[in-house]
């Protein structure tokens, strides 16, 4: 699906209180992507590229981020996480830039696990980190053993006073249908989660009240985030 990540990124950034000033779809050519990245990095505090973050012959996000002026190096080129291992990040003269996967579910995981905590801290939150909550697992999850940390998409709900997480059945990194009912992600360090086990989680919809926003300084941005 063309521009599949646009809708969730727009919605999530709006919820964070970030004003999206431009969304551009560019041709899959090194020079075109590089020029767009350089131009947008001059206009925005936060630049997010989706697609081309890996190391294939037609993956140009790394070159595009390298080309942005300034001395800031690429801080990350790969994260030991599945889905979403190819992940780029570097400072820019005006702020920061990220390169996310072109797979919708992988980009979803990268954004909520890595970009959201960064943006919240950038806006002044004292307590903003990946997977800030714990929940009890509902059902059982088994996966092929890998060296990566897995991040599961799923549904988080309250059962009485207890948070309960149930993993979505469709965990493919290219799956769009598996994101429809997803409202949370969970960290899975092994190859199995059992019923009743405790797991670290983060909201992906309506998460702001759960992140301790009392840690924000008393600014207009902070009040806007807390109010809406």
C-alpha positions as CSV (number, residue, x, y, z in Angstrom):
1,X,0.0,0.0,0.0
2,X,1.4,3.4,-1.0
3,X,2.5,5.7,1.8
4,X,1.2,3.1,4.4
5,X,3.0,4.7,7.3
6,X,1.8,8.2,6.7
7,X,-1.5,7.9,8.6
8,X,-0.1,6.5,11.9
9,X,2.9,8.8,11.9
10,X,0.7,11.8,11.4
11,X,-1.7,10.7,14.1
12,X,1.0,9.8,16.6
13,X,3.0,13.0,16.0
14,X,-0.2,15.1,16.5
15,X,-0.8,13.3,19.8
16,X,2.7,14.1,20.9
17,X,2.1,17.8,20.2
18,X,4.4,17.9,17.2
19,X,3.3,20.0,14.2
20,X,3.9,18.2,10.9
21,X,4.9,20.9,8.4
22,X,5.5,18.7,5.4
23,X,5.0,15.1,4.2
24,X,6.7,14.3,0.9
25,X,6.9,11.2,-1.3
26,X,10.0,11.2,-3.4
27,X,11.4,9.0,-6.1
28,X,13.6,6.1,-5.1
29,X,16.8,7.7,-6.4
30,X,19.8,8.6,-4.3
31,X,20.1,12.2,-5.5
32,X,16.4,12.9,-5.1
33,X,16.2,11.5,-1.6
34,X,19.4,13.3,-0.6
35,X,18.2,16.7,-1.9
36,X,14.9,16.3,-0.1
37,X,16.6,15.3,3.2
38,X,19.0,18.3,3.0
39,X,16.1,20.7,2.3
40,X,13.7,19.5,4.9
41,X,16.4,19.2,7.6
42,X,16.9,23.0,7.2
43,X,13.1,23.6,7.7
44,X,12.2,21.2,10.5
45,X,13.4,20.4,14.0
46,X,12.5,16.7,13.4
47,X,13.1,14.8,10.2
48,X,11.7,11.2,9.7
49,X,12.6,9.2,6.7
50,X,10.8,5.9,6.0
51,X,12.2,3.3,3.7
52,X,15.8,2.7,2.5
53,X,17.3,2.3,6.0
54,X,19.0,-1.0,5.3
55,X,22.2,-1.8,3.4
56,X,20.9,-2.9,0.0
57,X,22.0,-1.4,-3.3
58,X,18.8,0.6,-3.5
59,X,18.7,1.8,0.2
60,X,19.6,5.5,0.2
61,X,18.4,6.8,3.6
62,X,21.9,6.4,5.1
63,X,23.5,8.4,2.4
64,X,20.8,11.0,2.7
65,X,21.3,11.5,6.4
66,X,25.1,11.5,6.0
67,X,24.7,14.4,3.5
68,X,22.9,16.7,5.9
69,X,25.3,19.5,6.8
70,X,26.8,19.6,10.3
71,X,29.3,17.5,12.2
72,X,26.8,15.2,13.8
73,X,27.6,11.5,13.1
74,X,25.2,8.7,12.5
75,X,24.6,7.6,16.1
76,X,22.8,4.4,15.1
77,X,22.7,2.3,11.9
78,X,21.3,-0.9,13.3
79,X,19.4,-1.9,16.5
80,X,19.4,-5.5,17.8
81,X,15.6,-5.6,17.6
82,X,13.0,-7.5,15.5
83,X,11.2,-6.2,13.7
84,X,13.0,-3.0,12.8
85,X,16.7,-3.7,13.0
86,X,17.7,-1.2,10.3
87,X,17.4,2.1,12.2
88,X,19.2,5.4,11.6
89,X,19.6,8.4,13.9
90,X,21.7,11.5,13.9
91,X,21.6,15.1,15.1
92,X,21.1,17.9,12.5
93,X,21.8,21.6,12.7
94,X,18.1,22.3,13.7
95,X,17.4,19.2,15.7
96,X,17.4,15.5,14.9
97,X,16.7,13.0,12.1
98,X,15.6,9.4,12.1
99,X,15.6,6.8,9.3
100,X,12.9,4.1,9.8
101,X,12.2,0.9,8.0
102,X,10.0,0.8,5.0
103,X,8.0,-2.1,6.4
104,X,4.9,-0.6,8.0
105,X,4.9,-2.8,11.2
106,X,8.6,-2.4,11.6
107,X,8.4,1.4,11.3
108,X,5.5,1.3,13.8
109,X,7.6,-0.6,16.3
110,X,10.7,1.7,15.8
111,X,8.7,4.8,16.1
112,X,6.9,3.9,19.3
113,X,9.8,2.1,21.0
114,X,12.6,4.5,20.1
115,X,11.4,7.8,18.6
116,X,8.5,8.6,21.0
117,X,10.6,8.4,24.2
118,X,13.3,10.6,22.5
119,X,10.7,13.2,21.5
120,X,9.1,13.3,24.9
121,X,12.5,13.8,26.6
122,X,13.3,16.5,24.0
123,X,10.0,18.3,25.0
124,X,11.1,18.2,28.6
125,X,9.6,15.1,30.2
126,X,11.8,13.9,33.0
127,X,10.5,10.3,32.8
128,X,10.1,9.0,29.3
129,X,11.6,5.7,28.3
130,X,10.9,2.7,26.2
131,X,8.4,0.2,27.6
132,X,7.6,2.2,30.8
133,X,4.8,-0.1,32.1
134,X,4.4,-3.7,33.1
135,X,1.5,-6.0,32.3
136,X,0.4,-9.6,32.6
137,X,0.5,-11.7,29.5
138,X,-2.8,-13.1,28.4
139,X,-2.4,-16.3,26.3
140,X,0.9,-17.7,25.2
141,X,3.5,-16.6,22.7
142,X,6.0,-18.8,21.1
143,X,8.6,-17.7,18.6
144,X,11.6,-19.0,16.8
145,X,14.7,-18.4,18.9
146,X,16.7,-15.4,17.7
147,X,19.5,-13.2,19.1
148,X,17.4,-10.1,18.7
149,X,15.0,-8.6,21.2
150,X,11.6,-9.1,19.8
151,X,8.9,-6.4,20.0
152,X,5.4,-7.7,19.8
153,X,2.3,-5.7,18.7
154,X,-0.8,-6.4,20.6
155,X,-3.7,-5.2,22.7
156,X,-3.4,-3.7,26.2
157,X,-6.4,-3.4,28.5
158,X,-7.2,-3.0,32.1
159,X,-8.6,-6.0,34.0
160,X,-9.7,-4.5,37.2
161,X,-6.6,-2.6,38.4
162,X,-4.2,-4.8,36.3
163,X,-2.8,-4.1,32.9
164,X,-3.1,-7.2,30.6
165,X,-1.4,-7.6,27.3
166,X,-2.4,-10.0,24.5
167,X,-0.2,-10.3,21.5
168,X,-1.6,-9.9,18.0
169,X,-1.6,-13.1,16.0
170,X,-0.2,-11.4,12.9
171,X,3.4,-10.3,13.7
172,X,4.8,-10.0,10.2
173,X,6.9,-6.8,9.7
174,X,4.9,-6.1,6.5
175,X,1.5,-6.7,8.0
176,X,-1.0,-3.8,7.9
177,X,-4.1,-5.7,9.1
178,X,-2.3,-6.7,12.3
179,X,-2.0,-3.0,13.3
180,X,-5.8,-2.3,13.1
181,X,-6.5,-3.5,16.6
182,X,-3.1,-2.9,18.1
183,X,-2.8,-0.3,20.8
184,X,0.5,-1.4,22.5
185,X,3.9,-3.0,22.1
186,X,5.7,-5.4,24.4
187,X,9.3,-6.4,24.8
188,X,10.1,-10.1,24.4
189,X,13.6,-11.1,25.3
190,X,13.3,-14.9,24.9
191,X,11.4,-17.2,22.6
192,X,8.3,-17.7,24.8
193,X,5.9,-15.7,26.9
194,X,3.5,-17.7,29.2
195,X,0.1,-16.9,30.5
196,X,0.3,-14.7,33.6
197,X,4.0,-13.8,33.0
198,X,5.0,-10.1,33.5
199,X,6.1,-8.2,30.4
200,X,7.3,-4.7,29.7
201,X,4.9,-2.7,27.6
202,X,4.1,0.7,26.1
203,X,0.9,2.2,24.8
204,X,0.9,3.2,21.2
205,X,-2.5,4.9,21.2
206,X,-3.6,7.1,24.1
207,X,-0.2,6.5,25.8
208,X,0.5,10.0,27.1
209,X,-1.3,9.7,30.4
210,X,0.8,6.6,31.2
211,X,4.2,8.3,30.8
212,X,4.4,10.5,33.8
213,X,3.8,13.8,32.2
214,X,3.9,15.5,35.5
215,X,7.7,15.5,34.8
216,X,7.2,18.2,32.1
217,X,8.3,21.8,33.0
218,X,5.4,24.3,33.3
219,X,5.4,25.4,29.6
220,X,2.8,26.0,27.0
221,X,3.9,22.9,25.2
222,X,3.7,20.8,28.3
223,X,0.2,22.0,29.1
224,X,-0.9,21.4,25.6
225,X,0.4,17.8,25.7
226,X,-1.2,17.2,29.1
227,X,-4.5,18.7,28.0
228,X,-4.9,17.0,24.7
